[in-house]
Amino acid sequence: MPENNPIITAEHIAYTYPQSTVRALDDVNFCIHQGEYIAVVGGNGSGKSTLARILAGFFSPDSGKLDFEEGLLPGIVFQQPKEQIVAGVVERDTAFGPQNLEMTKGEIELRTLECLSVVGLADRASSRTFELSLGQTQRLALSGILALFPEVLILDEITAMLDPGARTEIIQLINQWHKRGHTIIHITHDLDEAFCAQRVIALDRGKIILDGTKADFMASGSIIDKVFGSPISIGGKPDAQKENETVLSVSGASFSYPEREVFSDFSFSLKKGTLTAITGPSGCGKSTLFECLAGLNKLKGGEIRAKSRPVLALQESEAALFESYAADDVAFGPKNRGVKGKELVERVKQSMQDVGLPYEEFGNRGTFRLSGGEKRKLSLAGILALDADILIFDEPTSALDATSRKTVLETLRKLADSGKTVLFSTHRMEESDIADEHLIWEDLIKKNDSVKEEAQKASEELDLLLPLKNASMLQKIQKTSAALMAPPKIPDSIISRLPALIKFILFLLILTCSMVARPVPFLLTMLAVSVLYALLAKYPLTKPLYAFLKLLPFLLIFSIIQFLFYPASVDSSRVFFNWKFINISAYKVGIVLRMLIRAPAIIITLGTFIFSTDERQIMDGISAFLTPLALIKIPVRYFVLTMGIMFRFVPLLIDELSGIIKTQLIRGAFSAAKGLGKVKMLIPLFVPLILQTFRKSQTLADALTARYFS
């Protein structure tokens, strides 16, 4: 143990989350010295992430004492990578922290390029952050914190979503960072990663059960077994009744986004009652392929045929949960399929039991109060409850401890043995070993005529699978949101060159006038001003026009409500039409006309501001605008954070909404909705979206704080 004075000292610290009676941390004691490399291990819900947040300064202990060396700069990479992204473009996200440290422009550019190169994202510097895979997003989150050059680097399961090659690279990076004299606190579920550390702290139910050297940990067989369980061994593979019928066939499939190809000429088939694993690098396209199989995306070429529609457990568990209570979330899909009463209750109980979340203990738990691992298991239970014949699981064991991983894999094996067809992706080679067949991505994307011919032959008796009904909602939402999202590179223009304060005042002036104006001539003038504002910023007007056209049905519904239920006027204005409770007056026509002019003016103004202003400038402009209040000691930081969050929330909430819609489509929602029925079906989305908005606002505020924004 180093002999220098500790940089962090914890004495008898305890912490309990609000609305919980169970201590997340209980009487925790330790010291951390400069230059140590510490692994923190434990099962899901043992208190690891809570400890990480306390060390990073996000939580204060309920009791006990926590001391930091003066001037200590910690940096934390969170368990959920998307929650740490603060910018819409990759290079701007990594640059955000150095900008907050008031470095020069040259220093910022150099550090940004260096950190993106280190994590293997230099070639995606100009990409939008929401286009990255989950594994790539994890690398970006690490890059953003490394750019701060923190003295203490806290890593919360950062390799959980990475492929073996990327995981090895990150571990090598951590080792090199440690050799420079930095302190590392690495929370992990991986035994090999724990062995990379000099010291290991093991937690169980909020208490430290071991704090010693790597040698101490290696000698503590009982603790290793408790934390990591026995090696994965799910018994022998079933007899090769491999003359089973083919139930799913993919032949010559290809998919691409406007800016890049994801996969091409992709072929394989699955047989009934088999368990198949697929492995490949992070970001190679596995999740996109799975979404095509589940009917959420449409192939650009080739075809998918199957005996029945596959169901998909999404990789990102947070987006797959939208009910307030755990049992209700699991029950959502079966209820949409007509299951009810005792059968529904039994199916929910069995599905929760299968993933290691006993109904009696977790059924009435608040969904968003579960740990990260528990949320993942709950999202899997929601798919199991559908009782589909073909099931697809995208990284089902990611972020789970060894015991939970084994439970999930045993469940997948049992499903296959019972006659279900199961396909899952994994980054762990030992997990792929339990499958009947192991598909390697790099082999599948090579043009293999024999595989393609076999898939085409097998598909002759299968039904062609088309995208799910109303799956186009996802593409329409994303296209509409593009009107309010910054481009990868902001074009040089008169507007983009303005100082942050002037840019913000100009935006605020146009927006306020457009919102409060009442006379129609004045509104028309403001619409013209907003168009001029867009032209000066080189903002393509086709974007807000598309967004307005998609918003128009909602505006027309509002207009109909006006004519049906509002009184003729408040000032006895002229009535053009009156029949029973329906009347059309000059007052109502004025309201609708102003709304139809005001809406495009606001959309154009908002879109132009976001199009011409990066995240740092938005916050700098708001901060400068509020300087007079700060001078008289009025705290404005949280208002600045809130405003920054609002602008950052456009892509965040669109991503969140897309995740909720994907899950609801998979679980049977929206399937029969037509016309105005689609609007009606969207209404239930607002409750989970609002819940997620509150949660996202807190996590985004944490992410900004982690980058030292003030």
Order of alpha helices (4+ residues) and beta strands (2+ residues): beta-beta-beta-alpha-beta-beta-alpha-alpha-alpha-beta-alpha-beta-alpha-beta-beta-alpha-alpha-beta-beta-beta-alpha-beta-beta-alpha-alpha-alpha-alpha-beta-alpha-beta-alpha-beta-alpha-alpha-beta-alpha-alpha-alpha-alpha-beta-beta-alpha-alpha-alpha-alpha-alpha-alpha
